[in-house]
Amino acid sequence: MKSQLAFTLIGQLLKWDDAKFAEEFRELQLMISHKYDEYQGFEPATRFHVALLNWLSQFPDIEKRLTAYQIVKDRLIFISQREMNHLVSLFMPIAERMARKKVAYELGIPFYETWSDEQAIGRLKALERRTLYVGLSDGAKMDVFRRYNEGTVSNEQVVAFSEIGDDKWKDLQNELQKDMCRSGPPDKRDATFEIVCLIDDFSGSGASLIRYDDKELKWKGKVAKFHKANRFRKDTFLSANCRIHVHHHLASSKASKQIEADLKKFKVDNPEFEYTSSFSYVLPDDIVINENDSDKKLVALLQDWYDKGIEDEHTKSDIWFGYKQCGLPLILEHNTPNNSLALLWASSSKDDAKPFMKPLFSRRKRHSSHG
């Protein structure tokens, strides 16, 4: 469908007059060209204007259509590929600052002296090489991270997935030992990793990273899995004082607080490693849409235009504000988080669903359903 025809039909659905159509067309076309058409979840040859037309057409009356359209115009946050890559680029300065703080503490010197103190410079160089960077999902952008840090981080320090077998650990250690030998004969114990950075693109609730299951009385999530798989590698591949540094390129305010709190609790139960967390950017609280939102028509639409058939064992029930009721009007260029408003991504599976939900940004489920 040609864009002009789609816009004409959208204007008819929303009952725009010519002046209103011209105004809205300019603003919407700008966002479509710069952002929305980038979305990787669209079918081949499909563009945003077609998705918007189909999405608005599901609502039976003009009031609901206008309310839905206002989400797109006033509340939607779309993180483009360029913006996500920028967030990826912000990680290394964060990691470097943490490393300098660690070295300053070890040597008992002020932070600023780590740039001039010879012992600190040598220690930082060794620590830089004894850091491993591990992707927690296919959205972690490890390829982008590697390109941004070419010459600083070697390929042998970057692992795309967190399930690392014995052979891979041996390869990583052998390459580490070779590099350290070039700097002088190292102690065999030095060929271990002091810092492991677990990297992911986004967290909406923190649940996929770390959570305590009250029914099974145990910790779950990506950190718990990594700990279980690698705690016995301490003193062989991982140093005695190994720190697990968890980093997200983007997170909700709720997730950032939850992750920091849960990592502290997890450390108490599992003292083998130290834990720290960081974020390239934390979304502000005021973007969240919940039942206390000032736009009561929007809240009513989100709750009323909802098909319980979209729920599963992972999402639980009543997720009109998204998984864990995070209430995020958020779209990432490569996928839509399930923490986002269900109205944006949900698709009814049964033909007789009432109402039958159509997505604006179709969501692809990952191996983990938690956000």
C-alpha positions as CSV (number, residue, x, y, z in Angstrom):
1,M,0.0,0.0,0.0
2,K,1.3,3.4,-0.9
3,S,2.0,5.7,2.0
4,Q,-0.2,8.5,0.7
5,L,-3.2,6.2,0.5
6,A,-2.5,4.8,3.9
7,F,-2.3,8.3,5.4
8,T,-5.6,9.3,3.7
9,L,-7.3,6.3,5.2
10,I,-5.8,7.1,8.6
11,G,-7.1,10.6,8.3
12,Q,-10.6,9.2,7.6
13,L,-10.4,6.9,10.6
14,L,-9.5,9.8,12.8
15,K,-11.9,12.3,11.0
16,W,-9.2,14.9,10.3
17,D,-10.1,17.9,8.2
18,D,-7.6,19.1,5.6
19,A,-5.8,21.5,8.0
20,K,-5.5,18.8,10.7
21,F,-4.4,16.2,8.1
22,A,-1.6,18.5,6.8
23,E,-0.3,19.2,10.4
24,E,-0.4,15.6,11.5
25,F,1.1,14.3,8.3
26,R,4.2,16.4,8.6
27,E,4.8,15.4,12.2
28,L,4.1,11.7,11.7
29,Q,6.1,11.5,8.5
30,L,9.2,12.9,10.3
31,M,9.1,10.2,13.0
32,I,8.4,7.5,10.4
33,S,11.3,8.5,8.3
34,H,13.8,8.9,11.1
35,K,12.6,6.1,13.4
36,Y,9.5,4.0,13.1
37,D,10.3,2.4,9.7
38,E,13.5,1.0,11.2
39,Y,11.5,-1.4,13.3
40,Q,12.9,-4.9,12.6
41,G,9.7,-6.7,13.6
42,F,7.7,-5.6,10.6
43,E,7.1,-8.1,7.9
44,P,9.1,-7.8,4.7
45,A,8.0,-4.8,2.5
46,T,5.7,-3.6,5.4
47,R,6.2,-0.1,6.7
48,F,4.9,1.7,9.8
49,H,2.0,3.6,8.1
50,V,0.4,0.2,7.1
51,A,0.9,-1.1,10.7
52,L,-0.7,2.1,12.1
53,L,-3.7,1.8,9.8
54,N,-4.3,-1.8,10.7
55,W,-3.8,-1.0,14.4
56,L,-6.2,1.9,14.5
57,S,-8.9,0.0,12.5
58,Q,-9.4,-2.5,15.3
59,F,-11.0,0.2,17.5
60,P,-14.8,0.5,16.8
61,D,-15.3,4.2,17.6
62,I,-13.5,7.5,17.0
63,E,-12.8,8.2,20.7
64,K,-10.8,5.0,21.2
65,R,-8.9,5.7,17.9
66,L,-8.0,9.2,19.0
67,T,-6.9,8.0,22.4
68,A,-4.7,5.3,20.8
69,Y,-3.2,7.7,18.4
70,Q,-2.2,10.0,21.2
71,I,0.0,7.2,22.6
72,V,1.9,7.2,19.4
73,K,2.1,11.0,19.1
74,D,2.7,12.1,22.7
75,R,3.9,9.1,24.8
76,L,5.7,6.6,22.6
77,I,9.5,6.2,23.1
78,F,11.3,4.6,20.2
79,I,15.0,3.7,20.6
80,S,16.5,3.7,17.2
81,Q,19.5,1.6,16.2
82,R,21.8,4.7,16.2
83,E,20.6,5.6,19.7
84,M,21.1,2.0,21.0
85,N,24.6,1.9,19.5
86,H,25.3,5.2,21.3
87,L,24.3,3.6,24.6
88,V,26.6,0.6,23.8
89,S,29.5,3.1,23.4
90,L,28.9,4.5,26.9
91,F,29.6,1.2,28.6
92,M,33.4,1.2,28.3
93,P,33.9,4.6,30.0
94,I,31.8,3.2,32.9
95,A,33.8,0.0,33.1
96,E,37.1,2.0,33.0
97,R,36.0,4.3,35.8
98,M,35.1,1.3,38.0
99,A,38.5,-0.3,37.2
100,R,40.3,2.9,38.2
101,K,38.3,3.1,41.5
102,K,39.3,-0.5,42.2
103,V,43.0,0.2,41.6
104,A,42.9,3.4,43.6
105,Y,41.4,1.5,46.5
106,E,44.0,-1.3,46.2
107,L,47.0,1.0,46.1
108,G,45.6,3.5,48.7
109,I,46.0,6.5,46.3
110,P,43.5,9.2,45.2
111,F,41.4,8.4,42.2
112,Y,43.1,11.1,40.0
113,E,46.5,9.6,40.6
114,T,45.6,6.5,38.6
115,W,46.5,8.5,35.5
116,S,50.0,9.3,36.6
117,D,51.1,6.7,39.2
118,E,53.3,4.1,37.4
119,Q,52.2,1.2,39.5
120,A,48.5,2.1,39.0
121,I,49.1,2.4,35.2
122,G,50.6,-1.1,35.2
123,R,47.9,-2.5,37.3
124,L,45.2,-1.0,35.1
125,K,46.7,-2.5,32.0
126,A,46.7,-6.0,33.6
127,L,43.2,-5.5,34.9
128,E,42.1,-4.4,31.5
129,R,43.3,-7.7,29.9
130,R,41.9,-9.7,32.8
131,T,38.4,-8.6,32.1
132,L,35.9,-10.8,30.2
133,Y,32.9,-9.4,28.4
134,V,29.9,-11.7,28.0
135,G,26.7,-11.2,26.2
136,L,23.5,-12.3,28.0
137,S,21.2,-12.2,24.9
138,D,21.3,-11.7,21.2
139,G,20.2,-8.1,21.9
140,A,23.4,-7.3,23.8
141,K,25.1,-5.8,20.7
142,M,28.4,-7.5,21.4
143,D,29.4,-7.0,17.7
144,V,28.9,-3.3,18.1
145,F,30.7,-3.3,21.5
146,R,33.7,-5.1,19.8
147,R,33.8,-2.5,17.0
148,Y,33.7,0.5,19.4
149,N,36.5,-0.9,21.4
150,E,38.8,-2.3,18.7
151,G,42.4,-2.0,19.9
152,T,41.4,-1.8,23.5
153,V,39.5,-5.1,23.9
154,S,40.8,-8.2,22.1
155,N,38.5,-10.7,20.4
156,E,39.6,-13.3,23.0
157,Q,37.9,-11.2,25.7
158,V,34.5,-11.1,24.1
159,V,32.0,-14.0,24.3
160,A,28.6,-13.6,22.6
161,F,26.7,-16.0,24.9
162,S,26.8,-16.7,28.6
163,E,26.9,-20.5,28.4
164,I,30.7,-21.1,28.3
165,G,31.9,-24.7,28.1
166,D,35.2,-26.0,29.5
167,D,37.0,-26.0,26.1
168,K,36.0,-22.3,25.6
169,W,37.3,-21.4,29.1
170,K,40.6,-23.1,28.4
171,D,40.9,-21.2,25.1
172,L,40.2,-17.9,26.8
173,Q,42.7,-18.7,29.5
174,N,45.4,-19.7,27.1
175,E,45.0,-16.5,25.1
176,L,45.1,-14.5,28.4
177,Q,48.3,-16.3,29.4
178,K,50.0,-15.6,26.1
179,D,49.2,-11.9,26.3
180,M,50.4,-11.7,29.9
181,C,53.7,-13.4,28.9
182,R,54.4,-10.7,26.4
183,S,54.3,-8.2,29.3
184,G,56.8,-10.3,31.3
185,P,56.8,-13.7,33.0
186,P,53.5,-13.8,35.0
187,D,52.6,-15.9,38.0
188,K,50.4,-18.8,36.8
189,R,47.7,-17.5,39.1
190,D,47.6,-14.3,37.2
191,A,46.1,-16.0,34.1
192,T,42.6,-15.8,35.6
193,F,39.8,-13.3,35.0
194,E,39.3,-10.7,37.7
195,I,36.2,-9.1,36.2
196,V,33.4,-10.7,34.2
197,C,31.1,-8.2,32.6
198,L,27.6,-9.6,31.9
199,I,26.0,-7.4,29.2
200,D,22.5,-7.0,28.0
201,D,20.5,-4.5,26.0
202,F,17.5,-3.8,28.2
203,S,15.7,-4.6,31.5
204,G,12.2,-3.5,32.3
205,S,11.6,-5.2,35.6
206,G,14.9,-6.9,36.5
207,A,13.2,-10.3,36.7
208,S,15.0,-12.0,33.8
209,L,18.4,-11.0,35.4
210,I,17.9,-12.0,39.0
211,R,14.8,-12.9,41.0
212,Y,14.0,-15.1,44.0
213,D,11.3,-17.8,43.5
214,D,9.3,-17.9,46.8
215,K,7.6,-21.2,45.8
216,E,10.8,-23.1,44.9
217,L,12.8,-21.1,47.5
218,K,15.8,-20.5,45.2
219,W,17.3,-17.8,43.0
220,K,16.6,-17.7,39.3
221,G,17.6,-15.6,36.3
222,K,20.6,-15.1,34.2
223,V,23.0,-14.2,37.0
224,A,21.9,-17.2,39.1
225,K,22.5,-19.5,36.0
226,F,25.9,-18.0,35.4
227,H,26.8,-18.3,39.1
228,K,25.7,-22.0,39.2
229,A,27.6,-22.8,36.0
230,N,30.9,-21.1,37.0
231,R,31.2,-21.0,40.8
232,F,33.5,-24.0,40.7
233,R,35.8,-22.3,38.2
234,K,36.9,-19.9,40.9
235,D,40.7,-20.1,41.4
236,T,41.1,-21.9,38.0
237,F,39.7,-19.6,35.4
238,L,38.3,-16.9,37.7
239,S,40.3,-15.1,40.3
240,A,39.7,-15.6,44.0
241,N,38.3,-12.0,44.2
242,C,36.4,-12.1,40.9
243,R,33.8,-9.4,40.4
244,I,30.7,-9.9,38.3
245,H,29.8,-6.6,36.7
246,V,26.2,-6.6,35.3
247,H,25.6,-3.9,32.7
248,H,22.5,-2.9,30.8
249,H,22.6,-0.4,27.9
250,L,19.0,0.7,28.9
251,A,16.8,0.0,31.9
252,S,13.6,1.3,33.5
253,S,13.9,3.1,36.8
254,K,12.1,0.2,38.4
255,A,14.5,-2.4,37.0
256,S,17.6,-0.4,38.0
257,K,16.5,-0.3,41.7
258,Q,15.3,-3.9,41.7
259,I,18.6,-5.2,40.2
260,E,20.8,-3.3,42.7
261,A,18.7,-4.6,45.6
262,D,18.5,-8.2,44.4
263,L,22.2,-8.5,43.6
264,K,23.0,-7.5,47.2
265,K,20.6,-10.2,48.5
266,F,22.0,-12.7,46.1
267,K,25.6,-12.0,47.3
268,V,24.6,-12.8,50.9
269,D,23.3,-16.2,49.8
270,N,26.1,-16.8,47.3
271,P,29.3,-15.2,48.5
272,E,31.7,-16.7,45.9
273,F,31.8,-13.5,43.8
274,E,31.4,-9.8,44.2
275,Y,28.6,-8.1,42.3
276,T,28.1,-4.7,40.9
277,S,25.7,-3.2,38.3
278,S,25.6,-0.3,35.9
279,F,23.4,1.2,33.2
280,S,24.2,3.4,30.2
281,Y,20.8,5.1,30.7
282,V,18.0,4.7,33.1
283,L,14.5,5.8,31.8
284,P,12.9,8.4,34.1
285,D,9.9,7.4,36.3
286,D,7.6,10.0,34.7
287,I,7.3,8.0,31.4
288,V,5.5,5.2,33.2
289,I,1.8,4.8,32.5
290,N,-0.3,3.2,35.3
291,E,-3.7,3.4,36.8
292,N,-2.8,6.7,38.4
293,D,-2.0,8.4,35.1
294,S,-3.7,11.7,34.5
295,D,-5.1,10.5,31.1
296,K,-8.0,8.5,32.4
297,K,-9.3,7.8,28.8
298,L,-5.9,6.1,28.1
299,V,-6.0,4.0,31.3
300,A,-9.6,2.9,30.5
301,L,-8.6,1.9,26.9
302,L,-5.6,-0.1,28.1
303,Q,-7.7,-2.0,30.6
304,D,-10.8,-2.4,28.5
305,W,-9.2,-3.3,25.1
306,Y,-7.5,-6.3,26.5
307,D,-7.6,-10.0,25.6
308,K,-6.7,-12.4,28.4
309,G,-5.7,-14.9,25.8
310,I,-2.4,-13.1,25.4
311,E,-1.3,-14.2,28.9
312,D,0.9,-17.2,29.5
313,E,2.7,-18.9,32.4
314,H,5.5,-16.4,32.2
315,T,3.6,-13.2,31.9
316,K,0.9,-14.1,34.5
317,S,-2.4,-12.2,34.4
318,D,-3.6,-8.7,33.8
319,I,-0.6,-7.4,31.9
320,W,-2.4,-4.5,30.2
321,F,0.4,-2.2,31.5
322,G,2.9,-4.8,30.4
323,Y,4.8,-7.6,32.2
324,K,5.1,-6.9,35.9
325,Q,2.8,-3.8,35.3
326,C,5.9,-1.8,34.2
327,G,3.8,0.5,32.1
328,L,6.4,1.4,29.6
329,P,5.4,3.1,26.2
330,L,8.7,1.8,24.9
331,I,9.8,0.2,21.6
332,L,13.4,-0.9,20.8
333,E,14.4,-1.0,17.1
334,H,15.0,-4.7,17.1
335,N,12.0,-5.8,19.3
336,T,9.3,-4.7,21.7
337,P,9.8,-5.6,25.4
338,N,6.9,-7.4,27.0
339,N,7.2,-4.7,29.8
340,S,5.7,-2.3,27.3
341,L,2.0,-1.5,27.2
342,A,0.2,-4.6,25.8
343,L,-1.8,-2.5,23.4
344,L,1.4,-1.8,21.5
345,W,2.5,-5.4,20.9
346,A,-0.2,-7.9,21.9
347,S,-1.7,-10.1,19.2
348,S,-4.8,-12.2,19.9
349,S,-4.4,-15.9,18.9
350,K,-8.0,-16.9,18.8
351,D,-10.4,-15.7,16.1
352,D,-13.3,-15.3,18.6
353,A,-11.3,-13.2,21.1
354,K,-13.2,-10.3,22.5
355,P,-11.7,-7.8,21.9
356,F,-9.4,-9.1,19.1
357,M,-6.0,-7.3,19.7
358,K,-3.8,-6.3,16.8
359,P,-0.2,-5.1,17.4
360,L,1.3,-1.9,16.2
361,F,4.8,-3.3,16.8
362,S,4.7,-7.1,16.6
363,R,6.9,-8.6,19.3
364,R,9.2,-11.6,18.9
365,K,9.5,-13.8,22.0
366,R,13.0,-14.4,23.2
367,H,14.4,-17.5,24.9
368,S,13.5,-15.7,28.1
369,S,10.0,-14.3,28.5
370,H,10.9,-12.1,31.5
371,G,11.7,-8.5,31.0
